[in-house]
Amino acid sequence: MRANSASFSTTAATRTTSVTLKALGLDSYNLGVFNGKWGGNGDVVETVNPATGEVLGAVQQANAKDLNDTLEQAQKAGRMWREVPAPKRGEVVRQMRNALFEKIEPLGKLVALEMGKILPEGIGEVQEYIDIADYAVGLSRMLNGKVIPSERPGHTMMEVWNPLGVVGVISAFNFPVAVYGWNSAISLVCGNAVVWKGAPSTSLTSVAVTKILAQVLETNGLPGALCSLAAGGADIGQAIATDKRVDVVSFTGSTNVGRKVALSVQERFGKSIMELGGNNAIIVHNDADIDLAVRSVLFAAVGTAGQRCTTTRRLFLHEDIHDTFIDRLTKAYGQIKIGNPLEPGILCGPLHTKAAVQAYKQGIEDVKAQGGNILYGGNVLQNLVGNFVEPTITSIAHDAPVVHREIFAPILHTIKYASIDDAVQWNNEVGQGLSSSLFTTNPEKMFNWIGPSGSDCGIVNVNIPTNGAEIGGAFGGEKETGGGRESGSTAWQQYMRRQTCTINYSGMLPLAQGIKFE
């Protein structure tokens, strides 16, 4: 591990922030409510660069009245938008895609400044929104239903999909652009209006993205409320969850908070898409390509400073290769450059908040208290300004309570196994079920792993890391991960109303199942 303290210059950081904000139409103070016009009457929240402690800017959050007004405008806009043909809706999303691409550099830099991920990851996150917009444009011509054979003569039965109305998106700090993008791009081509509440600590990013989309809507003569924003805290999120005007709520965050949101939505019989915690594992079998596996584990465990929902947190190593693998992995960890996310060559930036640093410290203490050992790292980097910690490797029992708890920090628990069946069982024994990966060159083990007795996760990989999912597949997990699916495949169907329609053109009234009612 190499900490780079020389890269921190207060003057340079301030200049970078100023240039970035200006390029995105932001200032030191910004309104955080948009429903066709900008406003906000809630608290003013400052966002902070987690690498330097520098205040980046302030955003006026929404209060209850702001949210009510925004939902009214979103409903109104949605009623108009649902009548626009889907391919024409796709054309508007295509223009949004182009507008995002024009701002990819400053927007990616803002993500790095405000969230703390390294600049290539920040730019990559904006690219992910661009990619899902491309996908949505094509999807706008493929929102296909079905023609179903009817058992009654002179009848046609069809399955059709129609817009729901208003989609509420509650997103988390760790992907302040992409998660909203997944939901917004797909929701819009499906004919819905979108109301967004991002994380308060990344409010500047929420405002910047909304400004880009609002300009496209204005250019096309469309109501800005189609892409509404209500920046705020837990009170605004809870209000979105309980409001019947929000037809589906997409929530990304912790399992504990997600459980409360899901119950609130279900109580009013609304729809929800839950993207919650992950406690993801990689299994490296004794026939694996070790070079490939070491590189994959390094990226999956350390990328975004361990703050992805798909971060690898558990590593099961076959006993034949365990010692060799640990030796190579610790040497690789020793080459990780930690520091300012905007600096070239940095691989690990800061944790997002001081609270995350405390969670990291508690996790290290729990490992030691529960019989584990620290093989690498385990320290807060006091010599660096900001929320920096050492990426950490532990050795501990598979069933230790700390192993079963998701800690949103770069802590990797390693466990030795003798039987692949044990490793698969240990992969499945945690409450979460998001992502998993097996490294092997044996086809039988590959197909068993993705089969009915293999991984119980929503994402099941072979010879690639647990993170870095492509937008073409449905993203989401099982069990305490919430069961929701976003992005590709048939995830679009969650944003629409399925209707079974029967048309009688016979002039007769035959009943199904041969029933006679005369």
C-alpha positions as CSV (number, residue, x, y, z in Angstrom):
1,M,0.0,0.0,0.0
2,R,1.3,3.4,-1.0
3,A,-0.4,6.5,0.4
4,N,0.0,9.6,-1.7
5,S,-0.1,12.7,0.6
6,A,1.7,15.1,-1.8
7,S,-1.3,15.3,-4.1
8,F,-3.4,17.4,-1.7
9,S,-3.3,21.1,-2.4
10,T,-6.1,23.2,-1.0
11,T,-5.7,25.9,-3.7
12,A,-5.7,23.3,-6.5
13,A,-8.6,21.5,-5.1
14,T,-10.7,24.7,-4.7
15,R,-9.8,25.7,-8.3
16,T,-10.8,22.2,-9.6
17,T,-14.1,22.4,-7.8
18,S,-14.9,25.8,-9.1
19,V,-14.2,24.9,-12.7
20,T,-16.2,21.7,-12.4
21,L,-19.2,23.3,-10.9
22,K,-19.2,26.1,-13.5
23,A,-19.0,23.6,-16.4
24,L,-22.2,21.9,-15.1
25,G,-24.1,25.2,-14.4
26,L,-23.7,24.8,-10.6
27,D,-22.7,27.4,-8.0
28,S,-21.7,27.4,-4.4
29,Y,-25.5,27.5,-3.6
30,N,-28.1,25.6,-5.6
31,L,-31.8,24.9,-5.5
32,G,-32.5,21.2,-5.1
33,V,-36.2,20.9,-6.2
34,F,-37.2,20.8,-9.9
35,N,-40.6,20.1,-11.3
36,G,-40.6,22.3,-14.3
37,K,-39.1,25.2,-12.3
38,W,-36.4,25.3,-9.7
39,G,-37.1,25.8,-6.0
40,G,-36.7,24.4,-2.6
41,N,-37.8,25.4,0.9
42,G,-36.2,22.7,3.0
43,D,-32.8,22.6,4.8
44,V,-29.7,23.8,3.1
45,V,-27.2,20.9,3.0
46,E,-23.5,21.3,2.3
47,T,-21.7,18.5,0.4
48,V,-18.1,17.7,1.3
49,N,-15.2,16.2,-0.6
50,P,-14.4,13.1,1.4
51,A,-10.7,13.2,0.2
52,T,-10.0,16.7,1.5
53,G,-12.9,17.8,3.8
54,E,-13.5,20.7,1.5
55,V,-17.0,22.0,1.3
56,L,-18.0,21.7,-2.4
57,G,-21.3,23.5,-2.4
58,A,-24.7,23.7,-0.8
59,V,-28.1,22.5,-2.0
60,Q,-31.5,23.7,-0.7
61,Q,-33.5,20.6,-0.1
62,A,-37.2,19.9,-0.5
63,N,-39.7,20.1,2.3
64,A,-43.1,18.4,2.4
65,K,-44.9,21.0,0.3
66,D,-42.2,21.0,-2.3
67,L,-42.6,17.2,-2.7
68,N,-46.4,17.5,-2.9
69,D,-46.1,20.2,-5.6
70,T,-43.6,18.1,-7.4
71,L,-45.7,14.9,-7.4
72,E,-48.7,16.9,-8.7
73,Q,-46.6,18.2,-11.6
74,A,-45.2,14.8,-12.3
75,Q,-48.6,13.3,-12.4
76,K,-49.8,15.9,-14.9
77,A,-46.7,15.5,-17.1
78,G,-47.1,11.7,-17.0
79,R,-50.6,11.9,-18.3
80,M,-49.3,13.7,-21.4
81,W,-46.2,11.6,-21.8
82,R,-48.0,8.3,-21.8
83,E,-49.8,9.3,-25.0
84,V,-46.5,10.0,-26.9
85,P,-45.6,7.0,-29.1
86,A,-42.8,5.0,-27.5
87,P,-40.3,5.5,-30.3
88,K,-40.8,9.2,-30.0
89,R,-40.1,8.9,-26.3
90,G,-37.0,7.0,-27.2
91,E,-35.9,9.9,-29.4
92,V,-36.0,12.3,-26.4
93,V,-33.9,9.8,-24.4
94,R,-31.4,9.7,-27.3
95,Q,-31.0,13.4,-27.0
96,M,-30.5,13.0,-23.2
97,R,-27.8,10.5,-24.0
98,N,-26.0,13.0,-26.2
99,A,-26.3,15.8,-23.7
100,L,-24.8,13.5,-21.0
101,F,-22.0,12.6,-23.3
102,E,-21.1,16.2,-23.9
103,K,-20.7,16.6,-20.1
104,I,-19.1,13.3,-19.3
105,E,-15.8,14.8,-18.2
106,P,-17.0,17.4,-15.7
107,L,-19.9,15.2,-14.5
108,G,-17.5,12.3,-13.9
109,K,-15.1,14.7,-12.1
110,L,-18.0,15.9,-9.9
111,V,-18.8,12.3,-9.0
112,A,-15.1,11.8,-8.0
113,L,-15.1,15.0,-6.0
114,E,-18.4,14.5,-4.2
115,M,-18.6,10.7,-3.8
116,G,-14.9,10.0,-3.6
117,K,-14.4,7.3,-6.3
118,I,-11.4,7.6,-8.5
119,L,-11.8,9.7,-11.7
120,P,-11.8,6.7,-14.2
121,E,-14.7,5.2,-12.1
122,G,-16.5,8.5,-12.0
123,I,-16.4,8.9,-15.8
124,G,-17.2,5.3,-16.1
125,E,-20.3,5.8,-14.1
126,V,-21.6,8.5,-16.4
127,Q,-20.8,6.2,-19.3
128,E,-23.0,3.7,-17.7
129,Y,-25.9,6.1,-17.8
130,I,-25.1,6.8,-21.5
131,D,-25.0,3.1,-22.2
132,I,-28.4,2.4,-20.6
133,A,-29.8,5.4,-22.5
134,D,-28.6,3.7,-25.8
135,Y,-30.3,0.5,-24.6
136,A,-33.5,2.4,-23.8
137,V,-33.7,4.0,-27.2
138,G,-33.6,0.5,-28.8
139,L,-36.1,-0.8,-26.2
140,S,-38.6,2.0,-27.2
141,R,-39.3,0.0,-30.4
142,M,-39.5,-3.3,-28.6
143,L,-42.0,-3.0,-25.7
144,N,-43.7,-6.0,-27.2
145,G,-46.7,-7.8,-25.9
146,K,-48.1,-11.2,-26.9
147,V,-50.9,-12.6,-29.0
148,I,-52.3,-15.6,-27.0
149,P,-54.4,-18.3,-28.6
150,S,-58.0,-18.2,-27.4
151,E,-60.0,-21.3,-26.8
152,R,-63.2,-19.5,-27.9
153,P,-64.0,-19.1,-31.6
154,G,-64.1,-15.6,-32.9
155,H,-62.0,-14.3,-30.0
156,T,-58.4,-12.9,-29.9
157,M,-56.5,-12.6,-26.6
158,M,-53.5,-10.3,-26.2
159,E,-51.1,-9.2,-23.5
160,V,-50.3,-5.5,-23.7
161,W,-48.1,-3.2,-21.6
162,N,-49.0,0.3,-20.6
163,P,-47.3,3.0,-18.5
164,L,-47.8,3.0,-14.8
165,G,-47.7,6.8,-14.2
166,V,-45.0,8.1,-11.8
167,V,-41.8,6.3,-10.8
168,G,-40.1,7.4,-7.6
169,V,-36.3,6.8,-7.6
170,I,-34.5,6.8,-4.2
171,S,-30.8,6.4,-5.0
172,A,-27.7,5.9,-2.8
173,F,-24.4,7.9,-2.5
174,N,-22.1,5.3,-4.1
175,F,-23.6,5.5,-7.6
176,P,-25.1,9.0,-7.7
177,V,-25.5,9.0,-11.5
178,A,-25.8,5.4,-12.8
179,V,-28.6,4.0,-10.6
180,Y,-30.8,7.0,-11.4
181,G,-29.9,6.5,-15.1
182,W,-30.9,2.8,-15.0
183,N,-34.3,3.8,-13.7
184,S,-34.9,7.1,-15.5
185,A,-34.0,6.0,-19.0
186,I,-36.1,2.9,-18.9
187,S,-39.0,4.6,-17.1
188,L,-39.1,7.4,-19.7
189,V,-39.3,5.1,-22.7
190,C,-42.0,3.1,-20.9
191,G,-44.1,6.3,-20.7
192,N,-43.7,7.3,-17.1
193,A,-42.7,10.5,-15.3
194,V,-39.8,10.2,-12.8
195,V,-39.3,11.8,-9.4
196,W,-35.8,11.5,-8.0
197,K,-34.5,11.7,-4.5
198,G,-30.7,11.2,-4.4
199,A,-28.5,10.9,-1.4
200,P,-28.2,14.2,0.5
201,S,-24.4,13.8,0.5
202,T,-24.3,13.8,-3.3
203,S,-26.9,16.4,-3.9
204,L,-24.7,18.5,-6.3
205,T,-24.5,15.5,-8.6
206,S,-28.3,15.1,-8.5
207,V,-28.8,18.8,-9.4
208,A,-26.2,18.6,-12.2
209,V,-27.8,15.6,-13.9
210,T,-31.3,17.1,-13.6
211,K,-30.1,20.3,-15.3
212,I,-28.7,18.3,-18.2
213,L,-32.0,16.5,-18.7
214,A,-34.2,19.6,-18.1
215,Q,-32.5,21.3,-21.0
216,V,-33.3,18.5,-23.3
217,L,-37.0,18.5,-22.2
218,E,-37.2,22.3,-22.7
219,T,-35.7,22.1,-26.2
220,N,-38.4,19.5,-27.1
221,G,-41.2,21.6,-25.6
222,L,-41.9,19.0,-23.0
223,P,-42.7,19.5,-19.3
224,G,-39.7,19.5,-17.0
225,A,-41.6,17.6,-14.4
226,L,-41.0,14.4,-16.5
227,C,-37.6,14.4,-14.8
228,S,-38.4,15.9,-11.4
229,L,-36.0,16.2,-8.5
230,A,-36.8,16.5,-4.8
231,A,-33.5,16.5,-3.0
232,G,-33.8,15.6,0.6
233,G,-33.2,13.2,3.5
234,A,-35.1,10.3,5.1
235,D,-38.3,12.4,5.5
236,I,-38.6,12.9,1.7
237,G,-37.8,9.3,1.0
238,Q,-40.4,8.1,3.4
239,A,-43.0,10.5,1.9
240,I,-42.3,9.1,-1.5
241,A,-42.7,5.5,-0.2
242,T,-46.1,6.3,1.4
243,D,-47.6,8.5,-1.3
244,K,-50.2,6.7,-3.5
245,R,-49.3,9.0,-6.4
246,V,-46.0,7.2,-6.8
247,D,-46.9,4.0,-8.7
248,V,-43.6,2.3,-8.3
249,V,-40.7,3.1,-5.9
250,S,-37.2,2.0,-6.8
251,F,-35.0,2.1,-3.7
252,T,-31.3,1.5,-3.6
253,G,-29.6,1.4,-0.2
254,S,-29.1,-0.7,2.9
255,T,-31.2,-3.8,3.8
256,N,-32.4,-2.2,7.0
257,V,-33.7,0.9,5.4
258,G,-35.0,-1.0,2.4
259,R,-37.1,-3.2,4.6
260,K,-38.9,-0.2,6.0
261,V,-39.4,1.4,2.6
262,A,-40.7,-1.9,1.1
263,L,-43.2,-2.3,4.0
264,S,-44.4,1.3,3.5
265,V,-45.0,0.8,-0.2
266,Q,-46.6,-2.6,0.3
267,E,-49.0,-1.2,3.0
268,R,-50.6,0.9,0.2
269,F,-50.3,-1.9,-2.3
270,G,-47.8,0.0,-4.4
271,K,-45.0,-1.6,-6.4
272,S,-41.4,-1.5,-5.3
273,I,-38.0,-2.4,-6.8
274,M,-35.5,-3.1,-4.0
275,E,-31.7,-3.0,-4.7
276,L,-30.3,-3.6,-1.2
277,G,-27.1,-5.0,0.5
278,G,-24.6,-7.5,-0.9
279,N,-22.2,-9.8,0.8
280,N,-20.6,-11.1,-2.3
281,A,-18.1,-14.0,-2.5
282,I,-15.5,-15.3,-5.0
283,I,-14.6,-19.0,-4.9
284,V,-11.2,-19.8,-6.4
285,H,-10.8,-23.5,-7.0
286,N,-7.5,-25.4,-7.3
287,D,-7.8,-25.6,-11.2
288,A,-8.3,-21.8,-11.6
289,D,-6.2,-19.4,-13.6
290,I,-4.4,-17.8,-10.6
291,D,-3.2,-14.7,-12.4
292,L,-6.7,-14.0,-13.6
293,A,-8.2,-14.6,-10.2
294,V,-5.7,-12.4,-8.3
295,R,-6.4,-9.5,-10.6
296,S,-10.1,-10.0,-10.4
297,V,-10.1,-10.1,-6.6
298,L,-8.0,-7.0,-6.3
299,F,-10.4,-5.0,-8.5
300,A,-13.5,-6.4,-6.9
301,A,-12.4,-6.0,-3.3
302,V,-10.6,-2.6,-3.5
303,G,-12.5,-0.7,-6.3
304,T,-14.6,2.2,-5.1
305,A,-12.8,1.7,-1.7
306,G,-15.1,-1.3,-1.1
307,Q,-18.3,0.8,-1.5
308,R,-20.0,-1.0,-4.3
309,C,-23.0,-3.2,-3.5
310,T,-21.2,-5.8,-5.7
311,T,-17.8,-5.5,-3.9
312,T,-16.2,-8.8,-3.0
313,R,-16.3,-9.2,0.7
314,R,-15.7,-12.9,1.1
315,L,-13.0,-15.0,-0.7
316,F,-13.0,-18.8,-0.5
317,L,-9.7,-20.4,-1.5
318,H,-9.1,-24.1,-2.1
319,E,-6.6,-25.5,0.4
320,D,-4.2,-26.5,-2.5
321,I,-3.7,-23.0,-3.7
322,H,-4.6,-21.0,-0.5
323,D,-1.1,-20.1,0.7
324,T,0.2,-19.2,-2.8
325,F,-2.9,-17.1,-3.5
326,I,-2.7,-15.2,-0.2
327,D,1.0,-14.5,-0.8
328,R,0.4,-13.1,-4.3
329,L,-2.7,-11.1,-3.2
330,T,-0.9,-9.4,-0.3
331,K,1.9,-8.4,-2.6
332,A,-0.7,-7.0,-5.0
333,Y,-2.3,-5.1,-2.1
334,G,1.1,-3.6,-1.3
335,Q,1.2,-1.9,-4.7
336,I,-2.2,-0.2,-4.3
337,K,-1.8,3.6,-4.5
338,I,-4.2,5.4,-2.1
339,G,-5.0,9.1,-2.3
340,N,-6.7,11.9,-4.1
341,P,-9.2,10.3,-6.5
342,L,-8.4,12.9,-9.2
343,E,-4.7,12.0,-9.2
344,P,-3.5,9.7,-12.1
345,G,-2.5,6.2,-10.9
346,I,-4.7,6.3,-7.7
347,L,-6.6,3.0,-7.3
348,C,-8.2,3.6,-3.9
349,G,-9.9,6.8,-2.8
350,P,-11.5,7.7,0.5
351,L,-14.5,6.3,2.3
352,H,-17.5,8.5,1.8
353,T,-18.1,9.7,5.4
354,K,-16.6,9.7,8.8
355,A,-19.3,7.2,9.8
356,A,-18.0,4.8,7.2
357,V,-14.5,5.1,8.8
358,Q,-16.0,4.2,12.2
359,A,-17.7,1.2,10.6
360,Y,-14.4,0.1,9.1
361,K,-12.7,0.4,12.5
362,Q,-15.5,-1.6,14.2
363,G,-15.2,-4.3,11.6
364,I,-11.5,-4.7,12.3
365,E,-12.1,-4.9,16.0
366,D,-14.8,-7.5,15.5
367,V,-12.6,-9.6,13.3
368,K,-10.0,-9.8,16.1
369,A,-12.6,-10.4,18.8
370,Q,-14.2,-13.3,16.8
371,G,-10.9,-15.2,16.3
372,G,-9.8,-13.8,13.0
373,N,-6.4,-12.4,12.0
374,I,-5.4,-9.4,10.0
375,L,-3.2,-10.5,7.1
376,Y,-2.9,-7.1,5.5
377,G,-3.9,-3.5,6.4
378,G,-6.4,-2.9,9.2
379,N,-5.5,0.8,9.8
380,V,-7.0,4.2,9.3
381,L,-4.5,6.4,7.5
382,Q,-4.1,9.2,9.9
383,N,-1.4,10.8,7.8
384,L,-3.8,11.7,5.0
385,V,-6.5,14.4,5.2
386,G,-9.9,12.8,4.5
387,N,-11.6,9.5,5.1
388,F,-8.8,7.1,4.1
389,V,-8.3,3.6,5.3
390,E,-6.1,0.7,4.3
391,P,-7.6,-2.0,2.1
392,T,-7.6,-5.0,4.4
393,I,-7.3,-8.8,4.1
394,T,-8.4,-11.0,7.0
395,S,-8.4,-14.7,7.8
396,I,-11.5,-15.9,9.7
397,A,-14.1,-18.6,10.0
398,H,-16.8,-18.6,7.3
399,D,-19.6,-18.4,9.9
400,A,-18.1,-15.6,12.1
401,P,-20.8,-13.0,12.7
402,V,-18.6,-10.2,11.2
403,V,-18.4,-12.2,8.0
404,H,-22.1,-12.3,7.7
405,R,-22.4,-8.6,8.1
406,E,-22.0,-6.2,5.1
407,I,-19.4,-3.6,6.0
408,F,-19.3,-0.9,3.3
409,A,-15.5,-0.7,3.4
410,P,-12.5,-2.5,1.8
411,I,-12.4,-5.5,4.1
412,L,-11.9,-8.8,2.5
413,H,-12.4,-12.0,4.6
414,T,-10.5,-15.1,3.3
415,I,-11.6,-18.6,4.2
416,K,-9.9,-21.9,3.3
417,Y,-12.0,-24.8,2.0
418,A,-11.4,-28.4,1.0
419,S,-14.7,-29.3,-0.8
420,I,-16.3,-27.2,-3.6
421,D,-19.7,-28.2,-2.1
422,D,-18.7,-26.6,1.2
423,A,-17.6,-23.4,-0.6
424,V,-20.9,-23.2,-2.5
425,Q,-22.9,-23.8,0.7
426,W,-20.8,-21.0,2.5
427,N,-21.5,-18.7,-0.4
428,N,-25.2,-19.2,0.1
429,E,-25.4,-19.1,3.9
430,V,-25.4,-15.3,4.3
431,G,-28.6,-13.3,4.3
432,Q,-27.8,-11.3,1.1
433,G,-27.9,-12.7,-2.4
434,L,-26.6,-10.2,-4.9
435,S,-23.4,-11.3,-6.7
436,S,-21.1,-14.3,-6.7
437,S,-18.3,-15.7,-8.8
438,L,-16.4,-19.0,-9.3
439,F,-12.9,-19.3,-10.8
440,T,-12.3,-22.6,-12.4
441,T,-11.4,-24.2,-15.7
442,N,-13.6,-27.2,-15.2
443,P,-16.8,-27.0,-17.3
444,E,-18.7,-29.4,-15.0
445,K,-18.1,-27.1,-12.0
446,M,-19.0,-24.0,-14.1
447,F,-22.4,-25.4,-15.0
448,N,-23.1,-26.8,-11.5
449,W,-22.3,-23.3,-10.2
450,I,-24.9,-21.6,-12.4
451,G,-27.4,-24.5,-12.0
452,P,-30.2,-25.2,-9.4
453,S,-27.8,-26.4,-6.7
454,G,-25.2,-23.7,-7.3
455,S,-25.1,-20.0,-6.2
456,D,-28.4,-18.6,-4.9
457,C,-27.5,-15.0,-6.0
458,G,-29.1,-12.9,-8.7
459,I,-25.7,-12.4,-10.4
460,V,-23.7,-15.7,-10.9
461,N,-20.4,-15.3,-12.7
462,V,-17.6,-17.5,-13.8
463,N,-14.0,-16.3,-14.2
464,I,-14.9,-12.6,-13.8
465,P,-15.3,-10.5,-10.6
466,T,-18.5,-10.0,-8.7
467,N,-18.6,-6.3,-9.7
468,G,-18.7,-4.6,-13.1
469,A,-22.1,-5.8,-14.3
470,E,-23.1,-5.0,-17.9
471,I,-26.3,-3.0,-18.6
472,G,-27.7,-5.6,-20.9
473,G,-28.6,-8.1,-18.1
474,A,-31.0,-7.6,-15.3
475,F,-29.2,-6.3,-12.3
476,G,-30.3,-7.3,-8.8
477,G,-30.3,-10.0,-6.2
478,E,-32.3,-12.4,-4.0
479,K,-33.1,-12.8,-0.3
480,E,-32.1,-9.7,1.7
481,T,-30.9,-8.0,-1.4
482,G,-34.6,-7.4,-2.1
483,G,-35.5,-9.3,-5.3
484,G,-35.6,-6.2,-7.5
485,R,-34.2,-6.1,-11.0
486,E,-33.0,-3.0,-12.9
487,S,-31.3,-2.2,-16.2
488,G,-31.5,-4.8,-19.0
489,S,-33.4,-8.0,-19.9
490,T,-37.1,-7.8,-18.9
491,A,-36.5,-5.3,-16.1
492,W,-38.5,-2.8,-18.1
493,Q,-41.7,-4.7,-17.3
494,Q,-41.5,-3.5,-13.7
495,Y,-42.2,0.0,-14.9
496,M,-45.3,-0.9,-16.8
497,R,-48.8,-2.3,-16.3
498,R,-49.4,-5.8,-17.8
499,Q,-52.9,-6.2,-19.1
500,T,-54.6,-9.3,-20.6
501,C,-57.1,-8.2,-23.2
502,T,-59.7,-10.4,-24.9
503,I,-61.6,-9.1,-28.0
504,N,-64.8,-10.9,-29.1
505,Y,-65.5,-10.2,-32.8
506,S,-67.8,-13.2,-33.3
507,G,-71.2,-11.8,-32.2
508,M,-71.6,-14.9,-30.0
509,L,-70.9,-15.4,-26.3
510,P,-69.1,-18.7,-25.7
511,L,-67.7,-19.0,-22.2
512,A,-64.3,-20.4,-21.2
513,Q,-63.9,-23.9,-19.9
514,G,-67.1,-24.9,-21.8
515,I,-69.4,-23.3,-19.2
516,K,-73.0,-22.8,-20.3
517,F,-75.0,-20.1,-18.7
518,E,-78.4,-20.1,-20.4
